[in-house]
Amino acid sequence: MPIIPYSQLQDYLLKCIKKALDEVGEKVNELLREHIDEDVYRAGYQTNYYAYGTTQPTFDLRESVTTSNVKVSGNQAEVFIYHDKNKMRLDPDNFVHGSNYWRNRDIRDILPEIIEYGLSGDLFGKGWWQDPRPYVQNTIDELKSQGKLKQWFKEALEKQGLKVK
């Protein structure tokens, strides 16, 4: 086995970690989207609450889930999964992710919190849309209870030929 300088080993491992984080980030993204489907969209199924009086949501919340590029700083790497509000449509005239009757016409940046914690107002009366639909917390709970982050990270490193205990 060749002996390499510590800095080369560190660079190689960081490259492997970055690649593994890319893969894990995409898996978390997909799990979060699954929870949006289950915890958010199915909660209001067969109602006329959705955009333009239809029984179908826009699916913009799900489609706005974005995985950042892995950011490396020194010997640390991180990835972020977030909602990109620019991937959600805005039509306040038709109450799609905003309203002309509210002080903040565009609610796309706070929509995840409104849904997660049930912070919707009563402009449309009382209903299921005011109930908390904790899709983020449910995703976190599933990741923790089933050890998915550790499992996925281990699998991603092993795909690169690293032995992980």
TIVO-2410 file (N, C-alpha, C; in nm, 3 decimals):
# residues 165
REC num residu      c1      c2      c3 atome chaine
REC   1      M   0.086  -0.118   0.000     N      A
REC   1      M   0.000   0.000   0.000    CA      A
REC   1      M   0.090   0.124   0.000     C      A
REC   2      P   0.068   0.214  -0.094     N      A
REC   2      P   0.150   0.335  -0.098    CA      A
REC   2      P   0.118   0.428   0.019     C      A
REC   3      I   0.218   0.497   0.062     N      A
REC   3      I   0.200   0.595   0.169    CA      A
REC   3      I   0.181   0.732   0.103     C      A
REC   4      I   0.073   0.800   0.141     N      A
REC   4      I   0.046   0.931   0.083    CA      A
REC   4      I   0.044   1.034   0.194     C      A
REC   5      P   0.071   1.158   0.159     N      A
REC   5      P   0.067   1.264   0.261    CA      A
REC   5      P  -0.075   1.280   0.317     C      A
REC   6      Y  -0.082   1.324   0.441     N      A
REC   6      Y  -0.209   1.345   0.510    CA      A
REC   6      Y  -0.301   1.436   0.429     C      A
REC   7      S  -0.247   1.542   0.370     N      A
REC   7      S  -0.330   1.637   0.295    CA      A
REC   7      S  -0.397   1.570   0.175     C      A
REC   8      Q  -0.328   1.476   0.110     N      A
REC   8      Q  -0.388   1.405  -0.002    CA      A
REC   8      Q  -0.500   1.312   0.046     C      A
REC   9      L  -0.478   1.247   0.159     N      A
REC   9      L  -0.581   1.161   0.218    CA      A
REC   9      L  -0.703   1.244   0.256     C      A
REC  10      Q  -0.677   1.358   0.317     N      A
REC  10      Q  -0.787   1.447   0.357    CA      A
REC  10      Q  -0.865   1.494   0.235     C      A
REC  11      D  -0.796   1.532   0.130     N      A
REC  11      D  -0.863   1.577   0.007    CA      A
REC  11      D  -0.946   1.464  -0.054     C      A
REC  12      Y  -0.890   1.343  -0.055     N      A
REC  12      Y  -0.962   1.229  -0.112    CA      A
REC  12      Y  -1.088   1.200  -0.030     C      A
REC  13      L  -1.075   1.196   0.102     N      A
REC  13      L  -1.191   1.168   0.187    CA      A
REC  13      L  -1.296   1.277   0.175     C      A
REC  14      L  -1.254   1.401   0.166     N      A
REC  14      L  -1.350   1.511   0.151    CA      A
REC  14      L  -1.424   1.500   0.018     C      A
REC  15      K  -1.354   1.457  -0.086     N      A
REC  15      K  -1.418   1.435  -0.216    CA      A
REC  15      K  -1.523   1.323  -0.204     C      A
REC  16      C  -1.489   1.216  -0.134     N      A
REC  16      C  -1.583   1.106  -0.113    CA      A
REC  16      C  -1.703   1.151  -0.030     C      A
REC  17      I  -1.678   1.229   0.072     N      A
REC  17      I  -1.785   1.281   0.158    CA      A
REC  17      I  -1.877   1.371   0.078     C      A
REC  18      K  -1.818   1.457  -0.005     N      A
REC  18      K  -1.900   1.546  -0.088    CA      A
REC  18      K  -1.991   1.467  -0.180     C      A
REC  19      K  -1.938   1.365  -0.244     N      A
REC  19      K  -2.017   1.283  -0.334    CA      A
REC  19      K  -2.127   1.210  -0.256     C      A
REC  20      A  -2.094   1.161  -0.139     N      A
REC  20      A  -2.193   1.091  -0.056    CA      A
REC  20      A  -2.302   1.188  -0.011     C      A
REC  21      L  -2.265   1.309   0.027     N      A
REC  21      L  -2.365   1.408   0.069    CA      A
REC  21      L  -2.458   1.446  -0.045     C      A
REC  22      D  -2.404   1.453  -0.167     N      A
REC  22      D  -2.490   1.478  -0.283    CA      A
REC  22      D  -2.600   1.372  -0.291     C      A
REC  23      E  -2.559   1.248  -0.276     N      A
REC  23      E  -2.653   1.136  -0.285    CA      A
REC  23      E  -2.753   1.139  -0.169     C      A
REC  24      V  -2.703   1.159  -0.048     N      A
REC  24      V  -2.791   1.162   0.069    CA      A
REC  24      V  -2.888   1.280   0.060     C      A
REC  25      G  -2.839   1.394   0.016     N      A
REC  25      G  -2.925   1.512   0.001    CA      A
REC  25      G  -3.041   1.484  -0.093     C      A
REC  26      E  -3.015   1.416  -0.203     N      A
REC  26      E  -3.121   1.383  -0.298    CA      A
REC  26      E  -3.222   1.285  -0.237     C      A
REC  27      K  -3.173   1.193  -0.155     N      A
REC  27      K  -3.265   1.098  -0.090    CA      A
REC  27      K  -3.352   1.168   0.014     C      A
REC  28      V  -3.295   1.262   0.088     N      A
REC  28      V  -3.374   1.340   0.184    CA      A
REC  28      V  -3.476   1.424   0.108     C      A
REC  29      N  -3.436   1.483  -0.001     N      A
REC  29      N  -3.526   1.561  -0.086    CA      A
REC  29      N  -3.646   1.475  -0.126     C      A
REC  30      E  -3.619   1.355  -0.172     N      A
REC  30      E  -3.726   1.265  -0.217    CA      A
REC  30      E  -3.817   1.226  -0.100     C      A
REC  31      L  -3.759   1.199   0.016     N      A
REC  31      L  -3.840   1.164   0.133    CA      A
REC  31      L  -3.929   1.281   0.175     C      A
REC  32      L  -3.875   1.401   0.171     N      A
REC  32      L  -3.954   1.520   0.205    CA      A
REC  32      L  -4.070   1.536   0.107     C      A
REC  33      R  -4.044   1.513  -0.021     N      A
REC  33      R  -4.151   1.520  -0.122    CA      A
REC  33      R  -4.259   1.415  -0.095     C      A
REC  34      E  -4.218   1.296  -0.053     N      A
REC  34      E  -4.316   1.191  -0.019    CA      A
REC  34      E  -4.403   1.236   0.098     C      A
REC  35      H  -4.342   1.301   0.196     N      A
REC  35      H  -4.420   1.348   0.311    CA      A
REC  35      H  -4.512   1.464   0.271     C      A
REC  36      I  -4.470   1.546   0.179     N      A
REC  36      I  -4.560   1.652   0.130    CA      A
REC  36      I  -4.682   1.588   0.065     C      A
REC  37      D  -4.658   1.487  -0.018     N      A
REC  37      D  -4.771   1.418  -0.081    CA      A
REC  37      D  -4.865   1.359   0.024     C      A
REC  38      E  -4.809   1.292   0.121     N      A
REC  38      E  -4.891   1.221   0.221    CA      A
REC  38      E  -4.951   1.317   0.324     C      A
REC  39      D  -4.869   1.404   0.381     N      A
REC  39      D  -4.911   1.485   0.496    CA      A
REC  39      D  -4.980   1.615   0.457     C      A
REC  40      V  -4.955   1.664   0.337     N      A
REC  40      V  -5.012   1.792   0.294    CA      A
REC  40      V  -5.122   1.771   0.190     C      A
REC  41      Y  -5.086   1.713   0.078     N      A
REC  41      Y  -5.182   1.705  -0.032    CA      A
REC  41      Y  -5.296   1.607  -0.005     C      A
REC  42      R  -5.268   1.496   0.057     N      A
REC  42      R  -5.376   1.401   0.084    CA      A
REC  42      R  -5.469   1.449   0.195     C      A
REC  43      A  -5.422   1.543   0.275     N      A
REC  43      A  -5.506   1.597   0.384    CA      A
REC  43      A  -5.626   1.674   0.329     C      A
REC  44      G  -5.612   1.734   0.213     N      A
REC  44      G  -5.720   1.813   0.155    CA      A
REC  44      G  -5.781   1.752   0.032     C      A
REC  45      Y  -5.759   1.626   0.013     N      A
REC  45      Y  -5.807   1.559  -0.107    CA      A
REC  45      Y  -5.960   1.567  -0.118     C      A
REC  46      Q  -6.008   1.587  -0.237     N      A
REC  46      Q  -6.151   1.594  -0.271    CA      A
REC  46      Q  -6.221   1.714  -0.205     C      A
REC  47      T  -6.153   1.825  -0.206     N      A
REC  47      T  -6.218   1.949  -0.162    CA      A
REC  47      T  -6.205   2.048  -0.276     C      A
REC  48      N  -6.270   2.160  -0.263     N      A
REC  48      N  -6.256   2.266  -0.362    CA      A
REC  48      N  -6.171   2.380  -0.309     C      A
REC  49      Y  -6.084   2.352  -0.215     N      A
REC  49      Y  -6.002   2.455  -0.156    CA      A
REC  49      Y  -5.885   2.493  -0.245     C      A
REC  50      Y  -5.841   2.404  -0.329     N      A
REC  50      Y  -5.720   2.428  -0.406    CA      A
REC  50      Y  -5.737   2.538  -0.509     C      A
REC  51      A  -5.628   2.569  -0.573     N      A
REC  51      A  -5.621   2.680  -0.667    CA      A
REC  51      A  -5.731   2.673  -0.773     C      A
REC  52      Y  -5.788   2.787  -0.800     N      A
REC  52      Y  -5.888   2.804  -0.906    CA      A
REC  52      Y  -6.012   2.717  -0.884     C      A
REC  53      G  -6.040   2.682  -0.756     N      A
REC  53      G  -6.159   2.605  -0.724    CA      A
REC  53      G  -6.154   2.460  -0.769     C      A
REC  54      T  -6.036   2.410  -0.798     N      A
REC  54      T  -6.024   2.271  -0.842    CA      A
REC  54      T  -6.004   2.180  -0.722     C      A
REC  55      T  -6.011   2.052  -0.746     N      A
REC  55      T  -5.984   1.954  -0.641    CA      A
REC  55      T  -5.839   1.908  -0.646     C      A
REC  56      Q  -5.758   1.973  -0.727     N      A
REC  56      Q  -5.617   1.936  -0.738    CA      A
REC  56      Q  -5.529   2.051  -0.689     C      A
REC  57      P  -5.431   2.019  -0.606     N      A
REC  57      P  -5.335   2.122  -0.566    CA      A
REC  57      P  -5.244   2.159  -0.683     C      A
REC  58      T  -5.169   2.265  -0.668     N      A
REC  58      T  -5.074   2.305  -0.773    CA      A
REC  58      T  -4.950   2.215  -0.773     C      A
REC  59      F  -4.924   2.150  -0.662     N      A
REC  59      F  -4.804   2.069  -0.640    CA      A
REC  59      F  -4.678   2.156  -0.637     C      A
REC  60      D  -4.695   2.287  -0.629     N      A
REC  60      D  -4.580   2.378  -0.623    CA      A
REC  60      D  -4.497   2.358  -0.497     C      A
REC  61      L  -4.562   2.328  -0.385     N      A
REC  61      L  -4.486   2.308  -0.261    CA      A
REC  61      L  -4.388   2.193  -0.279     C      A
REC  62      R  -4.438   2.082  -0.332     N      A
REC  62      R  -4.352   1.965  -0.355    CA      A
REC  62      R  -4.244   1.998  -0.458     C      A
REC  63      E  -4.283   2.062  -0.566     N      A
REC  63      E  -4.186   2.088  -0.672    CA      A
REC  63      E  -4.084   2.196  -0.635     C      A
REC  64      S  -4.111   2.269  -0.528     N      A
REC  64      S  -4.016   2.372  -0.485    CA      A
REC  64      S  -3.905   2.318  -0.396     C      A
REC  65      V  -3.917   2.191  -0.354     N      A
REC  65      V  -3.813   2.132  -0.269    CA      A
REC  65      V  -3.685   2.122  -0.351     C      A
REC  66      T  -3.580   2.179  -0.298     N      A
REC  66      T  -3.454   2.193  -0.370    CA      A
REC  66      T  -3.339   2.146  -0.283     C      A
REC  67      T  -3.243   2.081  -0.345     N      A
REC  67      T  -3.121   2.039  -0.276    CA      A
REC  67      T  -3.008   2.129  -0.323     C      A
REC  68      S  -2.939   2.190  -0.228     N      A
REC  68      S  -2.827   2.277  -0.264    CA      A
REC  68      S  -2.709   2.193  -0.311     C      A
REC  69      N  -2.614   2.258  -0.374     N      A
REC  69      N  -2.486   2.195  -0.398    CA      A
REC  69      N  -2.418   2.177  -0.262     C      A
REC  70      V  -2.335   2.077  -0.252     N      A
REC  70      V  -2.261   2.057  -0.128    CA      A
REC  70      V  -2.164   2.173  -0.110     C      A
REC  71      K  -2.167   2.230   0.009     N      A
REC  71      K  -2.077   2.340   0.041    CA      A
REC  71      K  -1.965   2.286   0.130     C      A
REC  72      V  -1.842   2.313   0.091     N      A
REC  72      V  -1.727   2.266   0.166    CA      A
REC  72      V  -1.656   2.387   0.225     C      A
REC  73      S  -1.626   2.377   0.354     N      A
REC  73      S  -1.552   2.482   0.423    CA      A
REC  73      S  -1.450   2.414   0.513     C      A
REC  74      G  -1.324   2.427   0.476     N      A
REC  74      G  -1.219   2.357   0.551    CA      A
REC  74      G  -1.238   2.207   0.536     C      A
REC  75      N  -1.250   2.139   0.648     N      A
REC  75      N  -1.270   1.994   0.642    CA      A
REC  75      N  -1.415   1.956   0.673     C      A
REC  76      Q  -1.508   2.049   0.651     N      A
REC  76      Q  -1.649   2.022   0.673    CA      A
REC  76      Q  -1.726   2.039   0.542     C      A
REC  77      A  -1.830   1.959   0.530     N      A
REC  77      A  -1.915   1.967   0.411    CA      A
REC  77      A  -2.060   1.962   0.458     C      A
REC  78      E  -2.148   2.036   0.388     N      A
REC  78      E  -2.289   2.036   0.424    CA      A
REC  78      E  -2.373   2.056   0.299     C      A
REC  79      V  -2.497   2.007   0.308     N      A
REC  79      V  -2.594   2.022   0.201    CA      A
REC  79      V  -2.724   2.071   0.265     C      A
REC  80      F  -2.798   2.150   0.193     N      A
REC  80      F  -2.923   2.204   0.243    CA      A
REC  80      F  -3.038   2.159   0.155     C      A
REC  81      I  -3.148   2.126   0.218     N      A
REC  81      I  -3.272   2.096   0.148    CA      A
REC  81      I  -3.369   2.206   0.189     C      A
REC  82      Y  -3.424   2.276   0.092     N      A
REC  82      Y  -3.507   2.393   0.122    CA      A
REC  82      Y  -3.613   2.411   0.015     C      A
REC  83      H  -3.708   2.499   0.044     N      A
REC  83      H  -3.809   2.536  -0.055    CA      A
REC  83      H  -3.759   2.659  -0.129     C      A
REC  84      D  -3.753   2.650  -0.260     N      A
REC  84      D  -3.718   2.764  -0.345    CA      A
REC  84      D  -3.849   2.832  -0.386     C      A
REC  85      K  -3.878   2.945  -0.324     N      A
REC  85      K  -4.007   3.011  -0.349    CA      A
REC  85      K  -4.026   3.048  -0.495     C      A
REC  86      N  -3.918   3.065  -0.568     N      A
REC  86      N  -3.930   3.102  -0.709    CA      A
REC  86      N  -3.979   2.987  -0.797     C      A
REC  87      K  -3.986   2.867  -0.740     N      A
REC  87      K  -4.042   2.753  -0.812    CA      A
REC  87      K  -4.193   2.740  -0.788     C      A
REC  88      M  -4.247   2.831  -0.706     N      A
REC  88      M  -4.392   2.831  -0.679    CA      A
REC  88      M  -4.455   2.947  -0.754     C      A
REC  89      R  -4.570   2.923  -0.813     N      A
REC  89      R  -4.639   3.031  -0.883    CA      A
REC  89      R  -4.701   3.127  -0.782     C      A
REC  90      L  -4.724   3.247  -0.825     N      A
REC  90      L  -4.790   3.350  -0.744    CA      A
REC  90      L  -4.902   3.410  -0.826     C      A
REC  91      D  -5.023   3.400  -0.773     N      A
REC  91      D  -5.141   3.457  -0.839    CA      A
REC  91      D  -5.236   3.505  -0.729     C      A
REC  92      P  -5.206   3.620  -0.668     N      A
REC  92      P  -5.287   3.666  -0.555    CA      A
REC  92      P  -5.431   3.698  -0.593     C      A
REC  93      D  -5.458   3.728  -0.718     N      A
REC  93      D  -5.596   3.754  -0.760    CA      A
REC  93      D  -5.683   3.629  -0.744     C      A
REC  94      N  -5.620   3.513  -0.753     N      A
REC  94      N  -5.692   3.386  -0.740    CA      A
REC  94      N  -5.649   3.309  -0.614     C      A
REC  95      F  -5.586   3.380  -0.520     N      A
REC  95      F  -5.546   3.325  -0.391    CA      A
REC  95      F  -5.448   3.208  -0.403     C      A
REC  96      V  -5.363   3.211  -0.502     N      A
REC  96      V  -5.262   3.108  -0.519    CA      A
REC  96      V  -5.131   3.160  -0.461     C      A
REC  97      H  -5.097   3.110  -0.344     N      A
REC  97      H  -4.975   3.145  -0.273    CA      A
REC  97      H  -4.965   3.294  -0.243     C      A
REC  98      G  -5.079   3.355  -0.226     N      A
REC  98      G  -5.085   3.496  -0.192    CA      A
REC  98      G  -5.227   3.546  -0.197     C      A
REC  99      S  -5.245   3.670  -0.155     N      A
REC  99      S  -5.378   3.730  -0.154    CA      A
REC  99      S  -5.364   3.881  -0.157     C      A
REC 100      N  -5.452   3.945  -0.229     N      A
REC 100      N  -5.455   4.091  -0.229    CA      A
REC 100      N  -5.521   4.147  -0.103     C      A
REC 101      Y  -5.578   4.058  -0.023     N      A
REC 101      Y  -5.648   4.100   0.099    CA      A
REC 101      Y  -5.562   4.087   0.223     C      A
REC 102      W  -5.439   4.051   0.207     N      A
REC 102      W  -5.350   4.032   0.321    CA      A
REC 102      W  -5.233   4.128   0.308     C      A
REC 103      R  -5.178   4.169   0.417     N      A
REC 103      R  -5.069   4.269   0.413    CA      A
REC 103      R  -4.948   4.221   0.334     C      A
REC 104      N  -4.922   4.091   0.340     N      A
REC 104      N  -4.812   4.034   0.264    CA      A
REC 104      N  -4.871   3.960   0.144     C      A
REC 105      R  -4.880   4.027   0.032     N      A
REC 105      R  -4.943   3.974  -0.088    CA      A
REC 105      R  -4.885   3.840  -0.132     C      A
REC 106      D  -4.757   3.821  -0.114     N      A
REC 106      D  -4.684   3.702  -0.157    CA      A
REC 106      D  -4.642   3.623  -0.033     C      A
REC 107      I  -4.700   3.503  -0.015     N      A
REC 107      I  -4.668   3.425   0.104    CA      A
REC 107      I  -4.578   3.304   0.073     C      A
REC 108      R  -4.523   3.300  -0.046     N      A
REC 108      R  -4.445   3.183  -0.084    CA      A
REC 108      R  -4.329   3.155   0.011     C      A
REC 109      D  -4.265   3.260   0.063     N      A
REC 109      D  -4.152   3.236   0.152    CA      A
REC 109      D  -4.194   3.183   0.289     C      A
REC 110      I  -4.318   3.205   0.330     N      A
REC 110      I  -4.364   3.156   0.460    CA      A
REC 110      I  -4.466   3.042   0.447     C      A
REC 111      L  -4.498   3.004   0.325     N      A
REC 111      L  -4.595   2.897   0.303    CA      A
REC 111      L  -4.558   2.767   0.375     C      A
REC 112      P  -4.431   2.724   0.371     N      A
REC 112      P  -4.398   2.601   0.444    CA      A
REC 112      P  -4.432   2.609   0.593     C      A
REC 113      E  -4.407   2.723   0.657     N      A
REC 113      E  -4.440   2.738   0.799    CA      A
REC 113      E  -4.591   2.740   0.821     C      A
REC 114      I  -4.663   2.807   0.732     N      A
REC 114      I  -4.809   2.812   0.744    CA      A
REC 114      I  -4.866   2.670   0.741     C      A
REC 115      I  -4.816   2.590   0.650     N      A
REC 115      I  -4.866   2.453   0.636    CA      A
REC 115      I  -4.818   2.366   0.752     C      A
REC 116      E  -4.692   2.374   0.783     N      A
REC 116      E  -4.633   2.291   0.890    CA      A
REC 116      E  -4.704   2.311   1.023     C      A
REC 117      Y  -4.730   2.437   1.058     N      A
REC 117      Y  -4.785   2.468   1.191    CA      A
REC 117      Y  -4.933   2.505   1.190     C      A
REC 118      G  -4.998   2.502   1.075     N      A
REC 118      G  -5.141   2.532   1.068    CA      A
REC 118      G  -5.171   2.678   1.095     C      A
REC 119      L  -5.096   2.768   1.034     N      A
REC 119      L  -5.109   2.911   1.061    CA      A
REC 119      L  -5.197   2.985   0.962     C      A
REC 120      S  -5.274   2.912   0.881     N      A
REC 120      S  -5.360   2.976   0.784    CA      A
REC 120      S  -5.472   3.052   0.853     C      A
REC 121      G  -5.508   3.165   0.798     N      A
REC 121      G  -5.616   3.246   0.854    CA      A
REC 121      G  -5.752   3.192   0.818     C      A
REC 122      D  -5.855   3.273   0.843     N      A
REC 122      D  -5.991   3.226   0.819    CA      A
REC 122      D  -6.059   3.300   0.704     C      A
REC 123      L  -5.982   3.350   0.608     N      A
REC 123      L  -6.038   3.417   0.493    CA      A
REC 123      L  -6.138   3.328   0.419     C      A
REC 124      F  -6.110   3.198   0.417     N      A
REC 124      F  -6.199   3.102   0.351    CA      A
REC 124      F  -6.285   3.027   0.452     C      A
REC 125      G  -6.295   3.079   0.573     N      A
REC 125      G  -6.370   3.010   0.677    CA      A
REC 125      G  -6.279   2.913   0.751     C      A
REC 126      K  -6.341   2.828   0.827     N      A
REC 126      K  -6.266   2.727   0.904    CA      A
REC 126      K  -6.260   2.599   0.824     C      A
REC 127      G  -6.149   2.527   0.838     N      A
REC 127      G  -6.138   2.401   0.766    CA      A
REC 127      G  -6.006   2.331   0.788     C      A
REC 128      W  -5.986   2.220   0.719     N      A
REC 128      W  -5.866   2.138   0.732    CA      A
REC 128      W  -5.738   2.215   0.700     C      A
REC 129      W  -5.747   2.317   0.617     N      A
REC 129      W  -5.628   2.393   0.577    CA      A
REC 129      W  -5.568   2.470   0.694     C      A
REC 130      Q  -5.643   2.481   0.803     N      A
REC 130      Q  -5.592   2.547   0.923    CA      A
REC 130      Q  -5.525   2.449   1.019     C      A
REC 131      D  -5.536   2.322   0.991     N      A
REC 131      D  -5.473   2.221   1.076    CA      A
REC 131      D  -5.325   2.211   1.045     C      A
REC 132      P  -5.244   2.189   1.148     N      A
REC 132      P  -5.101   2.165   1.120    CA      A
REC 132      P  -5.085   2.039   1.034     C      A
REC 133      R  -4.998   2.050   0.937     N      A
REC 133      R  -4.963   1.935   0.854    CA      A
REC 133      R  -4.811   1.925   0.855     C      A
REC 134      P  -4.758   1.864   0.961     N      A
REC 134      P  -4.614   1.870   0.990    CA      A
REC 134      P  -4.527   1.779   0.902     C      A
REC 135      Y  -4.523   1.809   0.776     N      A
REC 135      Y  -4.446   1.726   0.683    CA      A
REC 135      Y  -4.296   1.733   0.708     C      A
REC 136      V  -4.246   1.848   0.752     N      A
REC 136      V  -4.103   1.859   0.780    CA      A
REC 136      V  -4.070   1.778   0.905     C      A
REC 137      Q  -4.147   1.797   1.012     N      A
REC 137      Q  -4.121   1.723   1.135    CA      A
REC 137      Q  -4.138   1.573   1.113     C      A
REC 138      N  -4.236   1.533   1.034     N      A
REC 138      N  -4.254   1.391   1.006    CA      A
REC 138      N  -4.136   1.334   0.928     C      A
REC 139      T  -4.079   1.413   0.840     N      A
REC 139      T  -3.959   1.370   0.767    CA      A
REC 139      T  -3.843   1.353   0.863     C      A
REC 140      I  -3.823   1.452   0.950     N      A
REC 140      I  -3.715   1.445   1.049    CA      A
REC 140      I  -3.733   1.323   1.139     C      A
REC 141      D  -3.856   1.303   1.186     N      A
REC 141      D  -3.884   1.189   1.274    CA      A
REC 141      D  -3.852   1.057   1.205     C      A
REC 142      E  -3.890   1.045   1.078     N      A
REC 142      E  -3.861   0.921   1.005    CA      A
REC 142      E  -3.711   0.902   0.985     C      A
REC 143      L  -3.641   1.010   0.952     N      A
REC 143      L  -3.496   1.000   0.935    CA      A
REC 143      L  -3.429   0.953   1.064     C      A
REC 144      K  -3.473   1.009   1.177     N      A
REC 144      K  -3.413   0.973   1.306    CA      A
REC 144      K  -3.452   0.833   1.351     C      A
REC 145      S  -3.582   0.804   1.350     N      A
REC 145      S  -3.629   0.677   1.406    CA      A
REC 145      S  -3.580   0.556   1.328     C      A
REC 146      Q  -3.558   0.574   1.199     N      A
REC 146      Q  -3.514   0.462   1.116    CA      A
REC 146      Q  -3.365   0.468   1.082     C      A
REC 147      G  -3.295   0.568   1.135     N      A
REC 147      G  -3.152   0.579   1.112    CA      A
REC 147      G  -3.115   0.594   0.965     C      A
REC 148      K  -3.202   0.659   0.890     N      A
REC 148      K  -3.182   0.665   0.745    CA      A
REC 148      K  -3.060   0.747   0.703     C      A
REC 149      L  -3.034   0.858   0.771     N      A
REC 149      L  -2.919   0.940   0.730    CA      A
REC 149      L  -2.790   0.860   0.741     C      A
REC 150      K  -2.772   0.795   0.854     N      A
REC 150      K  -2.651   0.716   0.875    CA      A
REC 150      K  -2.643   0.602   0.773     C      A
REC 151      Q  -2.755   0.533   0.753     N      A
REC 151      Q  -2.760   0.422   0.658    CA      A
REC 151      Q  -2.728   0.470   0.517     C      A
REC 152      W  -2.792   0.578   0.473     N      A
REC 152      W  -2.769   0.629   0.337    CA      A
REC 152      W  -2.626   0.678   0.318     C      A
REC 153      F  -2.573   0.744   0.421     N      A
REC 153      F  -2.437   0.796   0.411    CA      A
REC 153      F  -2.337   0.680   0.402     C      A
REC 154      K  -2.359   0.579   0.484     N      A
REC 154      K  -2.272   0.460   0.482    CA      A
REC 154      K  -2.277   0.395   0.344     C      A
REC 155      E  -2.397   0.375   0.292     N      A
REC 155      E  -2.413   0.312   0.160    CA      A
REC 155      E  -2.344   0.395   0.051     C      A
REC 156      A  -2.356   0.526   0.059     N      A
REC 156      A  -2.295   0.613  -0.043    CA      A
REC 156      A  -2.143   0.607  -0.037     C      A
REC 157      L  -2.088   0.597   0.083     N      A
REC 157      L  -1.942   0.584   0.096    CA      A
REC 157      L  -1.894   0.447   0.049     C      A
REC 158      E  -1.972   0.345   0.082     N      A
REC 158      E  -1.933   0.209   0.040    CA      A
REC 158      E  -1.937   0.193  -0.111     C      A
REC 159      K  -2.027   0.263  -0.178     N      A
REC 159      K  -2.033   0.261  -0.325    CA      A
REC 159      K  -1.903   0.312  -0.386     C      A
REC 160      Q  -1.833   0.394  -0.310     N      A
REC 160      Q  -1.707   0.452  -0.358    CA      A
REC 160      Q  -1.587   0.368  -0.318     C      A
REC 161      G  -1.615   0.253  -0.257     N      A
REC 161      G  -1.507   0.160  -0.222    CA      A
REC 161      G  -1.453   0.177  -0.081     C      A
REC 162      L  -1.515   0.261   0.000     N      A
REC 162      L  -1.471   0.280   0.137    CA      A
REC 162      L  -1.538   0.178   0.228     C      A
REC 163      K  -1.465   0.127   0.324     N      A
REC 163      K  -1.523   0.037   0.422    CA      A
REC 163      K  -1.568   0.122   0.541     C      A
REC 164      V  -1.694   0.105   0.579     N      A
REC 164      V  -1.751   0.187   0.686    CA      A
REC 164      V  -1.808   0.095   0.792     C      A
REC 165      K  -1.777   0.123   0.917     N      A
REC 165      K  -1.831   0.042   1.028    CA      A
REC 165      K  -1.947   0.113   1.091     C      A
***
